[in-house]
Amino acid sequence: MKDNYVPSVKKRQIMELAESGKRIDGRSLMDYRPLDIKPGFIEKAEGSAAVHLGGTYVVAGVKIQPEKPFSDTPDKGVMTVNSEFVSMASPEFEPGPPDIKSIELARVVDRGLRESETIDTKKMCIYKGKLVWTVFIDIFVLDHCGNLIDAAALAALTALFNARMPELEFKDVKQDVTNTLIEDMTPQDGWKEKVHSVTEERTVFPDRKKSPLPLRAIPVNVTMAKIGDKFFVDPSKDEEEVMDCRLSVTFTEDGNICAMQKGEPGTLTPEEVLRAVDIAKIKSQELRNRLPIPEDILKSIEKAKAKKKEKD
Amino acid sequence: MKNEKLISDDGIRFDGRKIEELRPIKFSLGMLKNADGSAFVEWGKNKILVGVMGPREAHPKHLALADRCRIEVLYRMATFSVGERKSPAPARREHELSKVIKEALEPAIFVEMYPRTTIDIYVEVLQADGSTRCAGISAAALALADAGIPMRDLVSSIAIGKVEGQLVVDVKDEEDKQGDSDMPLAIMPSKNAVTLLQMDGLLTHEEFIRSLEMAKKGCMEVYQRQKEALQEHFQKSANNDEET
């Protein structure tokens, strides 16, 4: 209740301006705020990116480590997305276990990458059933000025693009994983040498150290806030505070939709949803064109596509 | 790495530094919009962001102090800040560092000016490369200044290590892990007041005396960089004001 008056005044102002296609920060309804993407911000991570979207500041880091696979996908690598709302990012964030909004953020980013099959997890198997590469994507929200989802998704994707595979070293393999590897071998095999040869034999990257991740899609998310009957692309914090609801749509470069998320309690008519999807399709391509994608990644994505087409 | 020497026979450390040489240090201020004060430091490969919120209402209220403001520090390491991914759950080390960093900064703050409030200091280590608490404390002092919180002095910090029998200034990750001792120290330079002192490892009494001298000297160098960063930041704000 405490802040009820300010948002309602602000909402009226935002809606009145929108009638003439304007926003309180001077943008048009379709404009993104200035976007700045710095790949490779953290040298100790396998991949990383710092993204400024207006005042919003997000850093994503990728760590790639050998881990045990899930039992239902013994020959596939694993991808996990985590996010943390750092307390300095907003007066509303408090230290402690992950905020429910931060869990939603991580899951929306996760879906965009997972459903577009951005990482070819089949190529991330080291030893079937025993050892696969796990890609940890960790997103840190450092300054919250609205539209965390798009900033986080861009940071995560850029971090994957500039990630380079680490060298597989025996000491990096977790003890319980090595134990299961060793179980299969008789002691006289010389377990250490054996594991090395097995991993060498099974690994898909011939010179995997410093080679890029096997990527094959460029999913880009576009979030719109609905205020009254209008959509505001890339909502600022002010707009998020007064919005009826938001819709996030992730498009792949082929023009397919791979993830959607409606948030907040307001409603959308089916016609409005269609309109939002149309906007997202245009804006996602615009954002994609501005992504710093290394040459070798672009080539490997094209190659993966051509292969898929052949199969179909 | 394990068997390689960290200091060559002619006294050059494995990263090319001399015994008493600090790594390149670059402070910048005021990059965060939500925080009341902020500072970022690149200290060698360390990348640390500090945000200050407050003075603001103490929460929960029963923790408010009647005669002064409460200082809260949260030191965290990002999962990707180190070689092997760190678990996102806070470790005992992070809790301890939060406590000693708070105690290193509090003497510099005029806490009695803001009774019943809290100042929260968030130290986020984005990349760690040894002496993160020293870099964190030094950056936090600047973030407090950026927040406009009245202070007795800045707090400057450095770690002295003992590596292969020699005392070295500004301990890097490998020197900490393979070295014989690590002694982080923080002082308010113009007050000559030590606000943080920790030591682990083994030093002779004489070595300790020398370490303390070296630490004081190192802190003065950090102090210099801090003051330069402050001047640069406020000069810039002043220039911007004139333009508008």
Interface residues (C-beta under 8 A of the other chain):
Chain A: F41 I42 E43 K44 A45 S48 G55 Y57 V59 G61 V62 K63 Q65 N82 E84 V86 S87 M88 A89 S90 P91 P95 F136 D138 F140 L142 D143 H144 C145 D172
Chain B: M31 L32 K33 N34 A35 S38 K45 K47 L49 V50 G51 V52 M53 R56 L74 R76 A78 T79 F80 S81 V82 G83 E84 R85 P88 D120 Y122 E124 L126 Q127 A128 D129
